[in-house]
């Protein structure tokens, strides 16, 4: 029998057709972040029962626009940019498990299928969307510069419905690009059984973080943010904005090379 190869489907004898190559996965890009506060009860409502609210500032939320270029070892994807470049917008809260504070992505939209597949493997609840964010270049008049007063805009839509809009006005260099997304991630990986009513074939609580971090100078500033719902996506109704904390911009590099299995409740099949 011929061996079939690849990290994720489709599998073939060569493995070339696999939607996603095996880790490590390397990322270079920029993050535009708006942090705000909502009612802590809203965050409690979207956490599984075995997770608790963060003990301090439990209502803090971050919505982040990322402009990524990514590749596996060898960097072949960089020579075919449609396989390396994508955007995403994701919503992060904080939570506590067994006395440890984690960050947790509770909603995320991406522009490419390979990014969505990587996210499902990691426990990110990724969906396809349309994401736009202002880019900073060092030449010409069609760009803000990385300086006080620079304004950057961002938008998120899915199924042709606008879900989020933001404007960040940079004010000064900062020590970090926010605190909500500053911990290891805590996610649930799950897959319903193929048998109707048979529960979950995959049911895992996992943690992960980046390695080989390469961080540019962070900037902070003032932010404007509006959220909306659509017939197919909930954002404003789940995590409405009560108070803006601030906006941030940073150029980043990181690598994903695996995570930690914390609890495995998967049903044997």
N, C-alpha and C positions, 0 to 999 in steps of 0.2 A: 504494500500500500504506500502511495506517495505521501510524504510529509507535507503538511500545509503550514505556511509560515506567515508571520505578521504579528504586530502587537495588538491591534484591534481589527475587526472585520473591515473589508473582505479579506480572507486568507487565501493565498495562492502558493504554489510551489516555491516561487522566488520571494514572496513577501512584498513585492514592489507596490501592489495595489492597496495595501493596508492604509486606511484613512489616516492613521497616526503612527509614526515610528515609535520605537521604544524610547523611554527616557534615557539620559537626561534631556530636558527641553530648556533651551536658553532663550531669554527674553531681554530685549532692549527697547526702551520707549519712554514715554512721558505720562505722568499722572496729573490730572486736574481734579481736585477734590473739593467738595463742599460738605462741611460738617454742620449738623443741626440737631436740635432736640425735639423729640416727640414725647407723648405720654408714655412712661415706662410700661403701662398696661398694654400698649400696642405692641411693644417688643415681646412682652411675656406671651401674648397671644400667638406669635409665630414661632416660638421656641418649642421643641419637643418637651414632654413632661419631665424628662430626666435632666434637663438643663435648667439652670437658674439665671436670673438677671445678674449683670455685673454689679458688684457691691457699691461702686462709686459711679456717679453720673449714669445711671442705668437707662436713661432715655436717649443717649447719644447715638446718632446715626451718621454714616458717611455715604455719600453717593459719589462715585469715582468714574471719570472718563479716562480710559487708557488708550493710547495710540501705540500699538505694538509692532515690532518686527521680531520674529521668533524663528528658531531652527533647532534641529537635533545636532548631535555631534557630527562634525564634518562640514556643516553649513551648506549643504547642497541646496536647501530651500531658498537661500539668499540669492541664488542665481536664477531663480524662477519666482519673482517677487509675489505672484498671486498665491503662492504656497507659504509665504512668510509674513505678509503684512495683513493686519486686521485691526479693527477697533472693538472696544467693548465698553459697556457702562454697567457698573455693578453697585449694589447696595449692601453695606456692611453694618452689622450691629456687634455689640459685645455680649458675651455670656460667661457663665461660670459652670464648671463641671469638676466635681471632687476637689473643690477649693482653689482651682486654677482658673484664671481669667483668659478667655480666648476671644479672637475675632471670628465672626461667622458671616458668610455671604448668604443672604436670604433672597436675593433676586439678581439676575444678571442677563444681559443681552449681548450677543456677539454678531459679527458680520460674516463669519466663515464657518463651514461645517467642521473643519479639522479642529478649530478652537472649541466648538461645542462638544465634540467627542472627547477631547482632553478634559474638559470640565466635568462631564458626566463621570469619567473615570475617577476624578478627584472629589466628587461629591458637590461640585458647583451646579446649581439648578439652571443651567444655561438654556436660553432660547435665542432664536434668530431675531435680529432687529436692525434698525438703521441708526447709526451713531455718527455724529459729527462733532469735531472739536477744533478750535483754533490752534494752528501750529505756529511755533516761534522759529523764525529763520534769522540769520545774521546779516542779510543783505536786502536792499530794496525797501520800497515803501509799502508793500503789501503784506506787512507782518508787524506785530508788536515786537518789541525787544524785551529781554529779560531785565526789567528795570522797574522802579517805582512808577506807578501810574499805568502800567500796561494792562490792557483789558483783554480777556479771553472768554469766548463764548462756547457753549456746548449744548447739544440737543440729543434727545433719545426718542425714537419712534419705533413702533412695532405694528405690523399689519396696517400700515398707513395711518396710525393714530399717534399723535404726539403725547408722550408720557412725561417728559421732563425737559426743562430749559434752565440754563444757568448762565450767569455772567460773573466772572471773578476779576476784581481789580487789585492787582498786586500792590503791596505797600512797602515791604521790606524783607530782607533775608530772614530766615527762621531756622530754628534748630531741627525741626521735623516738618513733615507734611501731614500733621494731624495725629490724633491718638487712637481713633476708633479702629483703624486698620493696622494697629501697631503690634499685634500679638500673633502667635501661631493660629492658624485656622482650625476650626472644629466643625466638621461636616458629617452628614449622614449619607452613606452610599446605600441605595436600595433599588430593588427590582422586584415587581410583583411576580409571583409564581404564574406559570402558564396555565395551571389548573385553576379554574374559577373558584374563588373562595378559599384557596389554599395558602393565603398569607403571602409573605415575602420570601422569595428564594435567596435574595441578597439583602442583608440588613446589618450594616456595620456603622459604628461610630469611629471616625478616623480623624487624625490630626496631621498637619503638614505645615511646612514653612519653606521659604527660599534659602538657598545657599549661594556663596560667592557673590554677596551683595556688592554692587558698585553704584553708589548714590551720588547724584549731583547736589548742588546747593539748593536747599528748599527755600521757597518764598511763601509768605503768607499775605493775606489781604482781606478785603471785604467781598461779600458774596450775595448774589440774588439767586433765588431758586423757586421755581414753580413746578408742581407735580400734578399729574392728572391720572385718571383711570380710562380704560376703554372697555368694550364688551368682553375683551379677551385677556386683559391684564389689570391687576390691582397694584397701585402704587400709592396714590394719594390717600385712598381710603384705609390702607393698612398702616402706613407710616406717615401721616400728615405732618407738615412742618409747623412747629409751634414757636421755635426760636432759632435763628441762624447763629452758629458759633463762629464760622469763618471759612475762608477759601484758601487753597494751597496749590502750589505747582512744584513739580520736581521731575527731573530726568533720572531714570533708574535703570539698573541692569540686575538681573537675578537668574537663578537656575532652579528648576524643579527636578529633583532626583529621588523621589519616593517620599512616603509618609509613614505614619505610625498607626497601626491597628490598635484601638483602645478597647472596644467591645465588639464581639461578633455574635449576633443573635440569628444568623442566617439559618433558614430551615433546610435540613438535609434533603437532598433530592437524589 
